[in-house]
Amino acid sequence: MEKILLRILFASSLAAAPFVLKRNNLLMYLTVFFAKCVLSSSLDSFFIKKGKISYPVRPLAKVFDTNILYDLLFYPLLSVVWVRYTYQSKPLELITRSLFFSGPMTLLQWFLERKTDLFKWKSWTALHTFACINFTLFTIRGFVGLLKRITPDMYVRGENYVEERSHSKMLSPEIIASMANHRLPNDNYAQIQ
C-alpha cells in the first residue's frame, strides 16, 4: 500500500509542477524550489542521523536515508505554492495563513505514521512536525523577502507576480533609415563606385 501511495504522490507532484512553476516569475519560483530542496534535505538528514524519525518505505532506499520524493519534489512544490499564496501578506496574515499549510500537513503525517510505514517517529511527535513545517515555511518566506529587498527592480509587486524584463527600446524606421544613409568620414564605398 505504501508504494502505491508514493506512486500517487509522485504522479500528482509531476502533474502539478507545470502549473505551480509558471513561466511568470519562474526565476524566483525555481530559487524557492531549490532552496527548499536544500533546507528539507538538510533537516531530514539531521533528524534521521539523530534517530528521531525514519522512512522505512522510500524511493531509492539503498542510496538515500531520506525520502527524496518528499524532500526534492513534494515539499519544494508546496513551498512555491506557499510563496505565491503569501507574497503580499503582512506578518499577522502570514502567521494565520501558515496554519492552512502546517495544520493539515501535520494531521496527515500523524495519520500516515499510525496507519502506514511511510514514517516512523521514534522520539518525535506531531508537535515536532508542526514546528518543523512552520520553521521551513517561514525560513523560505524570509528568504523570498530578502530576495525582494536585494533585487527590488527584478519583480513587479502585484497580483500576477509578473517578472519584468529589460527590453531595449526599438529603433524607429526613420532612425534606421538615417543610419543607413549616414556615411562616415572614412567611408570609401562611395569613392569605389
C-alpha positions in Angstrom: 0.0 0.0 0.0 2.9 2.4 0.8 4.4 2.0 -2.6 1.0 2.8 -4.2 0.8 6.0 -2.1 4.3 7.0 -3.1 3.5 6.5 -6.8 0.3 8.5 -6.5 2.3 11.3 -4.7 5.0 11.2 -7.4 2.5 11.3 -10.3 0.4 14.1 -8.8 3.5 16.2 -8.0 4.8 15.8 -11.5 1.4 16.7 -12.9 1.1 19.8 -10.7 4.7 21.0 -11.4 3.9 22.8 -14.7 1.0 24.7 -13.0 3.0 25.5 -9.9 6.1 26.6 -11.7 4.5 29.0 -14.1 6.6 30.9 -16.6 5.8 34.3 -15.0 8.4 34.8 -12.3 10.0 31.4 -13.0 13.4 32.6 -11.7 12.0 33.3 -8.2 10.0 30.1 -8.2 13.0 28.0 -9.1 15.1 29.7 -6.5 12.4 28.9 -3.9 12.1 25.3 -5.2 15.9 24.6 -4.9 16.3 26.5 -1.6 13.5 24.3 -0.1 15.2 21.2 -1.5 18.4 22.0 0.3 16.6 23.0 3.5 14.4 19.9 3.6 17.1 17.5 2.8 19.4 19.0 5.4 16.9 19.0 8.2 15.7 15.5 7.3 19.2 14.1 7.3 19.9 15.7 10.6 16.9 14.3 12.3 17.4 10.8 10.7 21.0 10.7 12.0 19.8 11.8 15.5 17.4 8.8 15.3 14.2 10.8 15.7 12.5 9.8 12.5 12.9 7.2 9.8 11.3 6.3 6.4 11.0 2.5 6.2 9.4 2.7 2.7 11.1 5.2 0.4 12.3 5.5 -3.1 16.0 4.6 -3.7 16.3 3.2 -0.2 19.8 1.8 -0.8 21.1 5.2 -1.8 19.3 7.7 0.4 18.3 7.7 4.1 15.7 10.4 3.5 12.6 10.2 1.4 13.7 12.1 -1.7 10.2 12.3 -3.0 9.2 14.5 -0.1 12.4 16.4 0.1 13.1 17.0 -3.5 9.7 17.2 -5.1 6.6 17.5 -2.9 7.7 19.9 -0.2 9.5 22.2 -2.7 6.4 22.4 -4.9 4.3 23.1 -1.8 6.7 25.9 -0.8 6.3 27.5 -4.2 2.6 27.5 -3.7 3.1 28.9 -0.2 5.2 31.8 -1.5 2.7 32.6 -4.2 -0.1 32.4 -1.6 1.7 34.7 0.8 3.7 37.0 -1.5 1.8 40.2 -0.5 0.8 39.1 3.1 1.5 41.2 6.1 3.1 39.5 9.2 -0.1 38.7 11.1 -1.8 37.5 7.9 1.3 35.4 7.2 1.0 33.6 10.6 -2.7 32.8 10.1 -2.0 31.6 6.5 0.8 29.3 7.7 -1.8 27.4 9.7 -3.6 26.4 6.4 -0.4 24.7 5.3 1.1 23.3 8.5 -2.1 22.2 10.2 -3.3 19.8 7.5 0.2 18.5 6.8 0.8 17.7 10.4 -2.5 15.9 10.7 -1.8 13.9 7.5 1.6 12.9 8.7 0.3 11.9 12.1 -2.4 9.7 10.4 0.1 8.2 7.9 2.6 7.5 10.7 0.0 5.5 12.6 -1.5 3.6 9.6 1.4 3.1 7.2 5.2 2.5 7.1 5.9 5.8 5.3 7.0 7.5 8.5 8.2 6.1 11.8 8.5 8.5 14.7 10.9 7.4 17.4 11.4 10.4 19.7 9.2 12.6 17.5 5.6 13.9 17.9 3.0 15.8 15.8 4.1 18.9 17.6 7.7 18.4 16.3 6.3 18.0 12.8 4.1 21.2 13.2 7.1 23.2 14.4 9.4 21.9 11.7 6.9 22.6 8.9 6.4 26.1 10.2 10.1 26.7 10.6 10.8 25.8 6.9 7.8 27.8 5.7 8.9 30.9 7.5 12.5 30.4 6.5 11.6 30.1 2.8 9.3 33.1 3.1 12.0 35.1 4.8 14.4 34.1 2.0 11.9 35.5 -0.5 11.6 38.7 1.5 15.4 39.0 1.4 15.4 38.4 -2.4 12.8 41.2 -2.8 15.0 43.6 -0.8 18.2 42.7 -2.6 16.7 42.8 -6.1 13.7 45.1 -5.8 13.6 46.0 -9.5 13.5 42.4 -10.7 9.9 41.8 -9.8 6.7 43.8 -10.2 4.8 43.7 -7.0 1.3 42.8 -8.0 -1.3 40.1 -8.1 0.1 38.2 -11.0 3.8 38.4 -10.0 4.9 39.1 -13.5 8.6 39.2 -14.0 9.9 42.4 -15.5 12.2 42.0 -18.5 14.6 44.7 -19.6 13.5 45.4 -23.1 15.8 47.5 -25.3 14.0 50.3 -27.0 13.1 49.5 -30.6 14.5 51.9 -33.1 12.0 53.7 -35.3 12.1 53.2 -39.1 13.2 56.8 -39.5 16.3 56.3 -37.3 17.2 53.1 -39.1 16.9 54.9 -42.5 19.0 57.8 -41.4 21.7 55.4 -40.0 21.8 53.6 -43.4 22.2 56.9 -45.3 24.8 58.3 -42.9 28.3 58.0 -44.2 31.4 58.0 -42.0 34.3 60.3 -43.0 36.5 57.4 -43.9 33.8 55.7 -45.9 35.5 54.7 -49.1 32.5 52.8 -50.5 31.2 56.0 -52.3 34.7 56.5 -54.0 34.8 52.9 -55.3 31.5 53.4 -57.2 
